[in-house]
Amino acid sequence: MNDNLLDIPGYLVHGRLGKGGMAEVYLATQESLNRKVAVKVLDKLDDEAFTSRFIREARMLASLHHPSIVTIHDIDRLPDGRHYLAMEFLSGGDLGRYKGQALEPLEALRIVRQIAGALAVVHGKGLIHRDIKPANILFRDDGTAVLTDFGIAKDLELDSELTQFNVAVGSPAYSSPEQAQCQALDARSDIYSLGVILLELLTGENPYRGASYAETVLNHVQMDPPVLRRGLADYQHLIDRMLAKDPDERFADCHVLLDSLHELCDLDLDFTRIAPAVAVNPTAKQPAANRRYRGLLWGLAGLMLLVVSSGGGYYVVLRMKIADLLELGEQRLAEGKLMAPAADNADFYFHEVLRLDKDNAKAGDGLQRVLAARVANFLVLAEQRLAEDNLLQPEEDSAVFYYQQVLTLAPGNEQALAGLEKVAQRFVEHSEEAYRRREFALALEYIDAGLQVAPTNPTLLELRAVHEQRVRKAKAARVATARPAKPQARQEEQANPIKKLWNRLFN
């Protein structure tokens, strides 16, 4: 369409900003208030269902109030019948301007925290954005990140590339696994997409972006969250939670996400900023010696205050961080998340405390309880496998495997040692059953398997020592049982003279 032909009553149109599948966006000035606005105009007139949806979603968006949600100024119709939406014009560009750059962590967290706040409001209205990507995050002149494009006037007809994969909405490089697979979505899908953006802001790259649409989708479905470089290790648990493949393992909602973001921002304080400022009056007339002397005193005082204030502030923040980590450790311990998921489990949080405070008694006690819980879990699994007669197989899901795991964690554990003896006794029983069935090779296999578990078990050692003897004896007994058949027949023949005469006549 020619921009010069577009006539929007009450607006002075300057030019077209962009065009989508079913709408065009123009830069204009709202003449009544003399303010710049972006006007989105629908292309179609004949699709009543889509027009109704456009109006409904526009009104819903207008009801959302948050500093990081684009402001809607007007909803109306052009003289030709097409609907339009006038919204604030965001002149600061979009998040795509940082593509390929790694931002300072606090700046990345600031942007993501603002968008998470916006999403909390959106989700609170029962809406899902479905298309969180850098192009839909714009900036005001003051640097505020603003979420835009809530699906209004989006083309719902799939293009040829998406049709073959049955994906209707969303940008593949930022789509959640369930979105990529065209499954039911909820707010946690937006959290995943925001996690991809955070990862890209921290590292400067999006590892899920493949050479093709199919590869990108497959990466989101299969690829685990990447391990951040050492300097970003404090953000690993955040990335792991936001990018979990299973929605149930992500943050439950954006309010929980915001709590974690606030904690990280608070813990990354630049402590040098809390040093007191020293006021200087450049017009004061003092003798040079006095000025130098007083300057030295003020300098020393400022340095002392800096050390005391910074040290005290650091100590307070450190105590708060330790308290939070201890609380998280206790929560994961209560949830049974002892060693997994990575960077979000009881063992991880208690070790993080000890990294900050190596003598922390609560963390030490927490790790002991984690160890006890792991031992108890392994013992339960071992007894279950023993009852199922899964003694050595499957290799990493057998009674012996779990008993040995216990002994690795707690050498000398009496229950595990007794359990291995039970396993050895079970092999003794199996070998005796095999002997009774005259399956001698199988009996020997049971004996050798039992000796792998309990090399000093006296019963198994005795069975191994006499195995060959038992086999020879069993075979000899069988032969001896078979031999008397002919003599017995001959005795019967001698005892019966008629049978003897008959045999002589005809044999």
Long-range contacts (C-beta under 8 A, 24 or more apart in sequence): 6-41, 7-78, 7-79, 8-39, 8-41, 8-78, 8-84, 9-79, 11-37, 11-39, 11-86, 13-39, 20-153, 20-154, 20-155, 21-154, 21-155, 21-157, 22-50, 22-153, 22-154, 22-155, 23-152, 23-153, 27-89, 28-86, 30-73, 30-74, 30-86, 36-89, 36-91, 37-73, 37-74, 37-86, 37-87, 37-88, 37-89, 38-86, 38-87, 38-88, 38-89, 38-90, 39-84, 39-85, 39-86, 39-87, 40-84, 40-85, 40-87, 40-152, 40-153, 41-78, 41-82, 41-83, 41-84, 42-82, 42-83, 42-84, 42-153, 43-82, 44-82, 45-80, 45-81, 45-82, 50-156, 51-83, 54-83, 54-85, 54-152, 54-153, 55-83, 57-150, 57-151, 57-152, 58-85, 58-152, 60-125, 60-127, 61-150, 61-152, 63-125, 64-121, 64-122, 64-125, 65-121, 66-117, 66-118, 66-121, 67-114, 67-117, 67-144, 67-146, 68-114, 68-115, 68-117, 68-118, 68-144, 68-145, 68-146, 68-147, 69-118, 69-121, 69-122, 69-146, 69-147, 70-138, 70-146, 70-147, 70-148, 85-152, 85-153, 87-148, 90-138, 90-139, 90-140, 90-146, 90-148, 91-140, 91-141, 92-138, 92-139, 92-140, 92-141, 92-143, 93-138, 93-139, 94-134, 94-135, 94-136, 94-137, 94-138, 94-139, 95-134, 95-135, 95-137, 95-138, 95-139, 95-145, 95-197, 96-134, 96-135, 98-134, 98-201, 99-134, 99-200, 100-204, 100-205, 101-204, 102-201, 102-202, 102-203, 102-204, 103-201, 103-202, 105-202, 105-232, 105-235, 105-268, 106-265, 106-268, 107-201, 108-198, 108-201, 108-202, 109-198, 109-261, 109-264, 109-265, 109-268, 110-145, 110-265, 111-137, 111-145, 111-201, 112-194, 112-197, 112-198, 112-201, 112-261, 113-258, 113-261, 113-262, 113-265, 114-144, 114-145, 115-145, 115-147, 115-194, 115-197, 116-191, 116-194, 116-254, 116-257, 116-258, 116-261, 117-254, 117-258, 118-146, 118-147, 119-147, 119-187, 119-190, 119-191, 119-194, 119-254, 120-253, 120-254, 120-255, 120-258, 122-147, 122-150, 122-190, 123-187, 123-190, 123-253, 123-254, 128-185, 128-186, 128-187, 128-189, 128-190, 129-190, 129-193, 130-169, 130-170, 130-179, 130-185, 130-189, 130-190, 131-169, 131-170, 131-171, 131-174, 131-193, 132-174, 132-190, 132-193, 132-194, 132-197, 133-171, 133-173, 133-174, 133-193, 133-197, 134-197, 134-200, 135-171, 137-197, 161-213, 162-213, 165-213, 165-214, 165-217, 167-217, 172-213, 172-216, 172-217, 172-220, 173-206, 173-208, 173-209, 173-216, 174-206, 175-217, 175-220, 176-220, 176-247, 177-220, 177-221, 177-245, 178-247, 180-217, 180-220, 180-221, 181-217, 181-221, 186-247, 187-253, 187-254, 188-247, 188-250, 188-251, 188-252, 188-253, 189-247, 190-254, 191-242, 191-250, 191-251, 191-253, 191-254, 191-257, 192-242, 192-243, 192-244, 192-247, 192-250, 194-242, 194-257, 195-225, 195-238, 195-239, 195-241, 195-242, 195-243, 195-250, 196-243, 198-235, 198-238, 198-239, 198-242, 199-225, 199-226, 199-239, 199-243, 202-228, 202-232, 202-235, 202-239, 203-228, 203-229, 203-232, 221-245, 234-264, 234-267, 234-268, 235-264, 236-342, 236-343, 237-343, 237-344, 237-348, 238-264, 240-341, 240-342, 240-343, 240-344, 241-341, 241-344, 244-341, 249-341, 263-324, 266-317, 266-320, 267-317, 267-320, 267-321, 269-313, 269-317, 271-310, 271-313, 271-314, 271-317, 272-306, 272-310, 274-309, 274-310, 274-313, 275-302, 275-305, 275-306, 275-309, 275-310, 276-302, 276-305, 276-306, 276-309, 278-302, 318-356, 318-357, 321-356, 322-353, 322-356, 322-357, 322-360, 325-349, 325-350, 325-352, 325-353, 325-356, 325-363, 326-350, 326-353, 326-362, 326-363, 326-366, 329-353, 329-363, 329-366, 330-366, 333-366, 333-369, 333-370, 333-373, 336-373, 338-370, 338-373, 338-374, 338-377, 339-370, 339-374, 346-370, 371-409, 371-410, 374-409, 375-406, 375-409, 375-410, 375-413, 378-402, 378-403, 378-405, 378-406, 378-409, 379-403, 379-406, 379-415, 379-416, 379-419, 382-406, 382-416, 382-419, 383-419, 386-419, 386-422, 386-423, 386-426, 389-426, 391-423, 391-426, 391-427, 391-449, 391-453, 392-449, 392-452, 392-453, 399-423, 400-453, 420-453, 420-454, 421-454, 421-457, 423-450, 423-453, 423-454, 424-450, 424-453, 424-454, 424-457, 424-459, 424-460, 425-459, 426-450, 427-453, 427-460, 428-457, 428-459, 428-460, 428-463, 431-463, 435-470, 435-474, 438-474, 440-467, 440-470, 440-471, 440-474, 443-467
